[in-house]
Amino acid sequence: MKILTSNQTGEVDRYTIENEPIDSIELMERASYKAWRWISRNYPNQNFAVFVGPGNNGGDALAIARMLIKDGREVITCLYRTEKLSPDAAQNLQRLKNTSASTIIDLSTHPLPEDMPENTVAIDGLFGSGLNRPLNEKASKIVTFINNHFSQIIAVDVPSGLFCEDNSDNNRKNIIRATFTLSFQMPKLAFLFAENQGQVGQWVLLPIGLSSKKIKATATPWRIVEPSEINEMMPVTPKFAHKGTMGHALLIAGSYGKTGAALLASKACLRSGVGLLTTHVPHSAVSILQTAIPEAMMSVDRSDLMFTEFPSLDAFAAIGIGPGLGTQVNSHRALKDLLPAAHNKKLVIDADGLNILSSDPEMLDHLPQETVLTPHPKEFERLTGPVKDDYHRLQVAIDFAKKHKVVLVLKGAYTAVISSNGEVSFNTTGNPGMATAGSGDTLTGIILALLANGIRSFDAARIAVYVHGLAGDFASADGQRGTIATDIIKNLGPAFAHAT
């Protein structure tokens, strides 16, 4: 599913109107009907206060108000102004006036209503996706009133005051804090940033029949990965496959006190369909892993405590390094030696592997092309320097991936997988229960297995992130609190089966 800019979405609207063909007022009616149906199903017994702006977002809200009144609901409609409305908003205002039992307040001549009927839900239709500057004083007062007086707020298409992409220079105090945002056809990029959670609330997509041809022809670097894409990326395992054809992976992980990270990443790799796995660990960890994971072979470091060397790489199709590794001088030196030796190998680097890279930026120039890096936000900032917000982080991440020719997995609620040419694929599986120790180690193991299978880096990362999140959803089916990384690993089989 593509994510378009607000300008591109406007172009798709216009193309749909011209080529379906359909009048703009009828397209508005279609969108409003979808919103009304969702609202009536999810709020079956409530009254509503509808706040209406002068543009087409206000036109949507006016149509929704009319439909709710015809549905027998008590609705108070508050107009930002009654003059200089968009043509479709003006037409919908007249339709509303023709509806019996409509209560309309013109906020340009009357104060905001202090007393609302009990159990009233606010519908925000003040300003939509075309907004490109912070709200003025009058609009800000209305937004503040809505935020302070209603426990349930439904935003139409986008919360008023929120820009669809970059909110770096916005005033967050003057943005609607929606409970639900009903977005038409596609989500906005801003919905996927943690900093906007308080404004967007839970977003819901309502398809309104915009031209699929125009959407397909519109170029954008952003998209949300869909289950059908995962299915297409995942190759079918041949009937005559054996462990030798499914790839041999090398995992370099663990240090004294952090053997568990190596164990979790190894288990996840094995559960994700690798043919053979060799795990390289400090001498002190061998007996633990040989007992806990008999399916994995061991490569034993001369050190009891840390990673200081690596075996011959000839046998391995892919290499993973980082979980529980530590950042000692010897480990730093060993990773620095590994990179040129692995120049023709598929590679995934996580955790302390990333921390070592950030302490020696010159090492970035020696990464094999298409190396997968999997930082969480703080690890990413150690690599690149501070960022001022999530939108800026995404732009810096795109530039970083293109400059160093790597695949970047920027972890979060909507993990962004960024290709070496700047494509961004957001993931929607997973849940807060996965915010637990070892969850990232399991993701590294999954990516490593898929790389060893021969899947290209960008696809392997997208599949792994999707399946990892899906396994977390299965693991949290009976409650998110209490989910641990081992639960995620146990659900990898069902997650792969469901995804493919």
Phi and psi in degrees as a GROMACS rama.xvg file:
@    title "Ramachandran Plot"
@    xaxis  label "Phi"
@    yaxis  label "Psi"
@TYPE xy
-76.579  152.17  LYS-2
-115.344  118.942  ILE-3
-105.373  158.58  LEU-4
-72.1239  167.137  THR-5
-62.6082  -37.5439  SER-6
-64.9562  -42.3567  ASN-7
-65.6697  -37.331  GLN-8
-63.1522  -39.471  THR-9
-60.9355  -38.8444  GLY-10
-65.2168  -38.8436  GLU-11
-65.4596  -41.3342  VAL-12
-56.0466  -50.0227  ASP-13
-63.5418  -41.2198  ARG-14
-63.2045  -41.6841  TYR-15
-61.5616  -44.4676  THR-16
-62.0507  -41.183  ILE-17
-77.1678  -30.3579  GLU-18
-112.401  -12.1657  ASN-19
-66.0478  -42.7823  GLU-20
-86.0758  158.538  PRO-21
-152.784  141.918  ILE-22
-67.3592  147.908  ASP-23
-60.05  -35.941  SER-24
-66.5481  -32.2783  ILE-25
-75.7889  -33.5433  GLU-26
-65.1111  -38.0876  LEU-27
-63.6981  -40.811  MET-28
-63.552  -38.9259  GLU-29
-63.0975  -46.0808  ARG-30
-65.1186  -42.5557  ALA-31
-65.7623  -37.4508  SER-32
-61.2456  -44.0495  TYR-33
-61.5923  -41.1469  LYS-34
-67.3406  -44.4068  ALA-35
-58.9075  -43.6992  TRP-36
-62.512  -41.8675  ARG-37
-65.0946  -43.6012  TRP-38
-64.1435  -44.8349  ILE-39
-66.3096  -32.0104  SER-40
-74.0812  -38.213  ARG-41
-92.1054  -16.0748  ASN-42
-131.257  71.4823  TYR-43
-73.0659  -18.2617  PRO-44
-125.702  11.505  ASN-45
-95.6506  159.56  GLN-46
-94.7138  167.409  ASN-47
-137.732  144.57  PHE-48
-116.75  117.021  ALA-49
-105.701  124.324  VAL-50
-106.301  123.82  PHE-51
-119.397  124.786  VAL-52
-91.5486  178.764  GLY-53
-84.0767  -10.2394  PRO-54
-97.5867  -162.806  GLY-55
-69.2777  -25.0694  ASN-56
-62.8713  -39.4193  ASN-57
-65.5441  -35.0284  GLY-58
-61.7148  -41.3444  GLY-59
-58.5482  -46.7285  ASP-60
-64.0345  -38.6586  ALA-61
-63.1364  -41.2373  LEU-62
-65.9704  -39.384  ALA-63
-62.8099  -42.6754  ILE-64
-58.8666  -44.7933  ALA-65
-60.2596  -44.0449  ARG-66
-66.4074  -36.9619  MET-67
-67.1987  -39.8003  LEU-68
-63.0321  -43.4764  ILE-69
-65.3016  -22.5229  LYS-70
-81.8641  -0.912264  ASP-71
90.0888  12.0542  GLY-72
-87.031  153.984  ARG-73
-87.2281  119.725  GLU-74
-130.526  128.871  VAL-75
-107.357  123.628  ILE-76
-107.371  120.816  THR-77
-109.178  116.341  CYS-78
-93.5127  131.675  LEU-79
-59.4178  -42.7332  TYR-80
-161.725  166.463  ARG-81
-109.196  -6.95485  THR-82
-108.358  160.23  GLU-83
55.0042  45.5572  LYS-84
-86.0992  156.355  LEU-85
-63.1666  153.053  SER-86
-54.3047  -41.8313  PRO-87
-71.725  -35.4508  ASP-88
-65.6424  -41.334  ALA-89
-62.1404  -40.6458  ALA-90
-66.4082  -39.0583  GLN-91
-72.6391  -28.6211  ASN-92
-64.5469  -42.6399  LEU-93
-64.2276  -40.8282  GLN-94
-60.7643  -38.5637  ARG-95
-67.3895  -41.5225  LEU-96
-61.816  -29.6322  LYS-97
-79.358  -5.09539  ASN-98
-90.3312  128.338  THR-99
-66.6933  153.477  SER-100
69.4705  18.1801  ALA-101
-86.9903  134.272  SER-102
-112.855  116.204  THR-103
-121.135  129.265  ILE-104
-117.307  125.807  ILE-105
-91.7902  108.726  ASP-106
-74.4887  -6.95125  LEU-107
-80.5675  -14.9524  SER-108
-127.235  -10.2913  THR-109
-129.213  151.875  HIS-110
-73.8946  163.388  PRO-111
-63.3634  139.388  LEU-112
-72.6063  117.324  PRO-113
-75.5879  -34.2314  GLU-114
-104.571  114.397  ASP-115
-108.192  147.167  MET-116
-56.3182  148.307  PRO-117
-59.982  148.936  GLU-118
67.4558  35.0086  ASN-119
-94.1991  134.021  THR-120
-106.582  136.346  VAL-121
-88.2351  138.496  ALA-122
-114.803  119.621  ILE-123
-94.8944  110.159  ASP-124
-129.643  36.2616  GLY-125
-73.5399  -58.278  LEU-126
-139.806  139.23  PHE-127
-108.662  -147.245  GLY-128
-74.0079  -11.7783  SER-129
-81.9493  -5.11485  GLY-130
-64.4568  131.442  LEU-131
-132.498  12.3326  ASN-132
-148.224  156.117  ARG-133
-58.8182  153.221  PRO-134
-66.4512  147.785  LEU-135
-77.4168  -179.763  ASN-136
-62.086  -44.2422  GLU-137
-62.278  -48.7824  LYS-138
-63.9145  -37.4549  ALA-139
-63.582  -38.0136  SER-140
-64.5689  -39.1403  LYS-141
-65.8835  -43.7724  ILE-142
-60.6754  -44.6683  VAL-143
-60.8291  -42.4531  THR-144
-58.9988  -47.8136  PHE-145
-61.7522  -47.0419  ILE-146
-61.9041  -33.6539  ASN-147
-87.1854  -19.7838  ASN-148
-109.62  -6.83823  HIS-149
-130.156  134.6  PHE-150
-85.8427  -20.2825  SER-151
-125.163  122.016  GLN-152
-130.756  127.905  ILE-153
-110.667  118.298  ILE-154
-92.474  135.898  ALA-155
-90.771  113.406  VAL-156
73.1436  -51.9432  ASP-157
-155.064  140.956  VAL-158
-59.5651  133.21  PRO-159
-58.9625  132.66  SER-160
98.2423  -18.7036  GLY-161
-87.5517  129.69  LEU-162
-80.2517  149.524  PHE-163
-74.5489  -20.2322  CYS-164
-122.989  -80.2133  GLU-165
-99.4999  117.391  ASP-166
-110.507  23.1984  ASN-167
-57.1303  -39.8911  SER-168
-104.4  17.0852  ASP-169
-86.6177  160.527  ASN-170
-102.129  104.292  ASN-171
-65.9002  -23.2098  ARG-172
-65.2629  -22.4086  LYS-173
-106.265  35.5757  ASN-174
-122.697  137.879  ILE-175
-56.9162  138.295  ILE-176
-102.183  89.7621  ARG-177
-78.9821  147.048  ALA-178
-80.5084  -44.8929  THR-179
-132.251  142.906  PHE-180
-118.038  120.894  THR-181
-95.6437  99.7119  LEU-182
-95.9913  133.801  SER-183
-85.0568  123.177  PHE-184
71.8017  -53.8459  GLN-185
-138.252  151.842  MET-186
-74.8889  162.168  PRO-187
-93.8027  149.956  LYS-188
-55.431  -38.7749  LEU-189
-61.2843  -23.739  ALA-190
-64.68  -21.4693  PHE-191
-94.5256  5.13777  LEU-192
-103.426  133.978  PHE-193
-57.9436  -34.9901  ALA-194
-66.2803  -17.3469  GLU-195
-100.587  3.58985  ASN-196
-55.896  -42.8223  GLN-197
-66.4016  -22.9335  GLY-198
-92.3403  -39.1389  GLN-199
-81.6393  -33.4958  VAL-200
64.407  -139.265  GLY-201
-94.7663  122.311  GLN-202
-96.0142  146.243  TRP-203
-128.406  131.637  VAL-204
-91.7131  130.278  LEU-205
-118.392  106.185  LEU-206
-67.728  133.519  PRO-207
-125.14  15.5353  ILE-208
77.803  29.5101  GLY-209
-66.2001  154.26  LEU-210
-58.6733  114.349  SER-211
-67.2433  -30.862  SER-212
-63.5097  -45.9089  LYS-213
-68.7754  -40.4357  LYS-214
-60.7732  -45.1212  ILE-215
-61.6636  -34.4521  LYS-216
-83.964  -8.39315  ALA-217
-89.5505  123.132  THR-218
-80.0593  134.92  ALA-219
-154.678  144.485  THR-220
-81.7539  -8.63932  PRO-221
-108.553  140.074  TRP-222
-156.752  162.593  ARG-223
-106.383  127.1  ILE-224
-69.2133  140.321  VAL-225
-114.88  154.884  GLU-226
-52.9328  -38.1835  PRO-227
-63.494  -33.7823  SER-228
-68.153  -40.3692  GLU-229
-61.2346  -43.5374  ILE-230
-60.2767  -39.9843  ASN-231
-70.3761  -33.9776  GLU-232
-75.0431  -26.1454  MET-233
-85.4784  113.429  MET-234
-68.9234  149.973  PRO-235
-75.3391  132.758  VAL-236
-74.0173  122.156  THR-237
-61.4606  150.346  PRO-238
-58.5112  -35.1674  LYS-239
-98.0365  22.6981  PHE-240
-65.7912  149.95  ALA-241
-143.172  176.848  HIS-242
-59.8655  -27.9847  LYS-243
-73.0536  -22.9216  GLY-244
-95.5621  -9.19855  THR-245
-95.5819  3.98509  MET-246
95.0075  141.33  GLY-247
-110.158  119.509  HIS-248
-107.208  146.363  ALA-249
-112.644  123.802  LEU-250
-112.354  122.601  LEU-251
-108.502  112.535  ILE-252
-157.618  164.579  ALA-253
86.0146  152.02  GLY-254
-156.327  174.452  SER-255
-58.4505  123.748  TYR-256
90.0891  -8.47608  GLY-257
-130.177  34.2387  LYS-258
-65.4155  -29.4749  THR-259
-58.1201  -34.6187  GLY-260
-63.5653  -41.5293  ALA-261
-64.6392  -38.6344  ALA-262
-64.9568  -47.2984  LEU-263
-64.7176  -45.0184  LEU-264
-63.9254  -37.5271  ALA-265
-65.2942  -46.5925  SER-266
-60.7852  -43.107  LYS-267
-64.1443  -38.9662  ALA-268
-62.411  -46.763  CYS-269
-65.2432  -38.1106  LEU-270
-71.6412  -10.4723  ARG-271
-103.47  10.9945  SER-272
94.6705  19.7099  GLY-273
-70.038  148.659  VAL-274
-74.8173  -50.0408  GLY-275
-137.024  144.421  LEU-276
-131.714  127.594  LEU-277
-112.857  124.288  THR-278
-106.853  122.959  THR-279
-95.6177  119.105  HIS-280
-137.255  162.238  VAL-281
-59.6226  154.8  PRO-282
-53.8845  -38.5178  HIS-283
-66.3764  -17.9578  SER-284
-94.5062  -8.1808  ALA-285
-61.1195  -49.2832  VAL-286
-63.8324  -34.5452  SER-287
-64.3042  -50.5126  ILE-288
-71.2733  -35.9628  LEU-289
-62.9317  -33.316  GLN-290
-77.4122  -43.6955  THR-291
-78.0349  -31.3765  ALA-292
-132.274  76.9808  ILE-293
-64.549  -18.1339  PRO-294
-74.2402  -18.48  GLU-295
-95.693  142.844  ALA-296
-87.1018  157.133  MET-297
-113.388  136.398  MET-298
-111.558  126.765  SER-299
-108.026  122.547  VAL-300
-73.5821  150.937  ASP-301
-66.7216  -23.8334  ARG-302
-83.9802  142.533  SER-303
-75.9824  -19.1031  ASP-304
-112.39  -28.8442  LEU-305
-156.119  172.313  MET-306
-77.7902  121.551  PHE-307
-130.999  -10.5621  THR-308
-157.297  171.09  GLU-309
-141.091  153.299  PHE-310
-76.5423  173.936  PRO-311
-56.7968  136.322  SER-312
-93.913  0.258129  LEU-313
-57.5445  -36.343  ASP-314
-80.7937  -9.98038  ALA-315
-102.629  136.795  PHE-316
-84.4613  -26.7304  ALA-317
-153.203  153.721  ALA-318
-130.578  135.701  ILE-319
-120.739  139.662  GLY-320
-146.395  141.326  ILE-321
136.637  -43.1982  GLY-322
-58.304  121.11  PRO-323
64.8581  19.3727  GLY-324
-71.7485  -34.5235  LEU-325
83.6263  164.922  GLY-326
-123.361  28.0144  THR-327
-63.7882  161.298  GLN-328
-56.2872  -42.9578  VAL-329
-64.1512  -38.3693  ASN-330
-69.9564  -37.8107  SER-331
-58.2971  -48.5888  HIS-332
-62.9585  -40.7354  ARG-333
-66.8022  -39.8438  ALA-334
-65.8245  -39.1563  LEU-335
-61.4072  -36.5747  LYS-336
-74.0121  -31.5746  ASP-337
-66.4455  -39.7608  LEU-338
-57.8414  -50.6973  LEU-339
-66.8298  -31.3811  PRO-340
-67.6178  -27.0069  ALA-341
-100.045  23.6  ALA-342
-60.6382  -25.9878  HIS-343
-108.904  17.6586  ASN-344
-109.995  153.804  LYS-345
-76.3508  139.122  LYS-346
-141.043  138.823  LEU-347
-126.798  132.493  VAL-348
-124.465  132.043  ILE-349
-138.256  167.98  ASP-350
51.6168  -122.692  ALA-351
-66.3535  -22.5304  ASP-352
-60.8267  -40.2679  GLY-353
-69.0163  -38.2111  LEU-354
-65.1786  -35.428  ASN-355
-66.2945  -43.5242  ILE-356
-58.8064  -41.3592  LEU-357
-68.6228  -24.9164  SER-358
-82.6729  -10.8778  SER-359
-143.651  75.095  ASP-360
-56.8595  -23.263  PRO-361
-62.5255  -24.2125  GLU-362
-64.1706  -24.5397  MET-363
-61.5958  -28.9307  LEU-364
-73.0175  -10.9724  ASP-365
-108.503  7.45522  HIS-366
-68.4814  135.326  LEU-367
-58.7255  142.253  PRO-368
-58.6583  142.29  GLN-369
72.465  14.7749  GLU-370
-57.358  140.307  THR-371
-97.4089  122.515  VAL-372
-111.033  137.057  LEU-373
-125.262  63.1605  THR-374
-81.5357  146.142  PRO-375
-82.9808  171.132  HIS-376
-52.9088  -41.8115  PRO-377
-69.3344  -39.6331  LYS-378
-62.7091  -35.8832  GLU-379
-65.6248  -42.5221  PHE-380
-66.6908  -28.1982  GLU-381
-66.178  -31.3952  ARG-382
-76.3876  -35.9158  LEU-383
-116.742  -16.8847  THR-384
100.663  169.488  GLY-385
-62.7147  148.703  PRO-386
-122.902  152.531  VAL-387
-88.414  -21.8147  LYS-388
-165.493  179.156  ASP-389
-67.035  -37.145  ASP-390
-63.9537  -44.7246  TYR-391
-62.7742  -39.9608  HIS-392
-59.1883  -42.2433  ARG-393
-63.9074  -42.7141  LEU-394
-64.6727  -42.7473  GLN-395
-62.9001  -39.4344  VAL-396
-64.5853  -41.3567  ALA-397
-61.7703  -46.0649  ILE-398
-62.629  -40.2729  ASP-399
-62.8598  -47.3312  PHE-400
-62.5682  -41.3965  ALA-401
-68.8476  -41.567  LYS-402
-63.9921  -44.3491  LYS-403
-97.4538  1.75575  HIS-404
55.7366  46.7042  LYS-405
-120.556  166.76  VAL-406
-101.045  125.728  VAL-407
-110.571  127.056  LEU-408
-107.422  98.2441  VAL-409
-91.1903  101.936  LEU-410
-75.8618  145.447  LYS-411
171.555  -168.893  GLY-412
-60.4767  -39.0603  ALA-413
-117.783  74.3618  TYR-414
-50.0688  130.929  THR-415
-101.184  119.839  ALA-416
-100.188  119.681  VAL-417
-115.269  125.919  ILE-418
-80.5652  168.94  SER-419
-70.0324  -10.4262  SER-420
-109.388  12.2301  ASN-421
94.8439  5.59795  GLY-422
-69.5947  141.677  GLU-423
-121.956  123.677  VAL-424
-118.353  113.629  SER-425
-89.5266  146.88  PHE-426
-110.364  143.64  ASN-427
-116.39  -3.05762  THR-428
-81.7087  163.607  THR-429
104.014  170.284  GLY-430
-159.036  167.324  ASN-431
-61.8342  -19.105  PRO-432
-63.4493  -16.7486  GLY-433
-84.0149  -2.06454  MET-434
-79.0368  72.9201  ALA-435
-146.917  153.539  THR-436
-56.2489  132.966  ALA-437
93.4583  -10.8449  GLY-438
-62.572  -42.3774  SER-439
-66.3352  -33.6526  GLY-440
-63.5194  -38.2191  ASP-441
-65.3064  -39.0617  THR-442
-61.5308  -41.6542  LEU-443
-59.0911  -42.9521  THR-444
-62.1046  -39.8195  GLY-445
-65.6724  -47.4887  ILE-446
-59.1174  -43.6989  ILE-447
-59.4944  -43.822  LEU-448
-61.3603  -44.6366  ALA-449
-68.7113  -36.3282  LEU-450
-62.8927  -43.2394  LEU-451
-64.8771  -29.998  ALA-452
-66.414  -14.4234  ASN-453
100.524  6.56055  GLY-454
-76.5295  138.209  ILE-455
-63.8936  153.783  ARG-456
-57.7026  -47.1584  SER-457
-62.7748  -42.8726  PHE-458
-68.2458  -41.9654  ASP-459
-59.2276  -41.9123  ALA-460
-66.4742  -42.0447  ALA-461
-66.2665  -43.7246  ARG-462
-61.4322  -46.7344  ILE-463
-61.8056  -44.7927  ALA-464
-63.2378  -42.6148  VAL-465
-64.0194  -49.32  TYR-466
-67.9154  -39.3041  VAL-467
-57.6157  -47.0376  HIS-468
-65.1775  -39.465  GLY-469
-65.5393  -40.882  LEU-470
-62.3633  -37.2465  ALA-471
-65.3057  -36.726  GLY-472
-65.9275  -42.8397  ASP-473
-63.1974  -42.0544  PHE-474
-65.5732  -28.628  ALA-475
-97.7601  12.8731  SER-476
-57.9279  -32.4685  ALA-477
-99.0528  11.2405  ASP-478
138.31  129.777  GLY-479
-72.759  -40.4206  GLN-480
-66.6057  128.893  ARG-481
102.823  -7.84843  GLY-482
-66.9003  135.094  THR-483
-124.137  167.144  ILE-484
-58.7443  -35.9271  ALA-485
-60.6221  -34.9029  THR-486
-64.1899  -38.3689  ASP-487
-62.7484  -45.5744  ILE-488
-61.0204  -41.8157  ILE-489
-61.6603  -24.6993  LYS-490
-99.4846  9.31653  ASN-491
-67.5021  -39.7277  LEU-492
-57.7453  -54.4715  GLY-493
-59.9108  -34.5709  PRO-494
-67.2568  -44.7327  ALA-495
-62.9423  -41.0564  PHE-496
-63.0244  -40.5481  ALA-497
-69.7586  -36.1572  HIS-498
-76.3603  -24.187  ALA-499
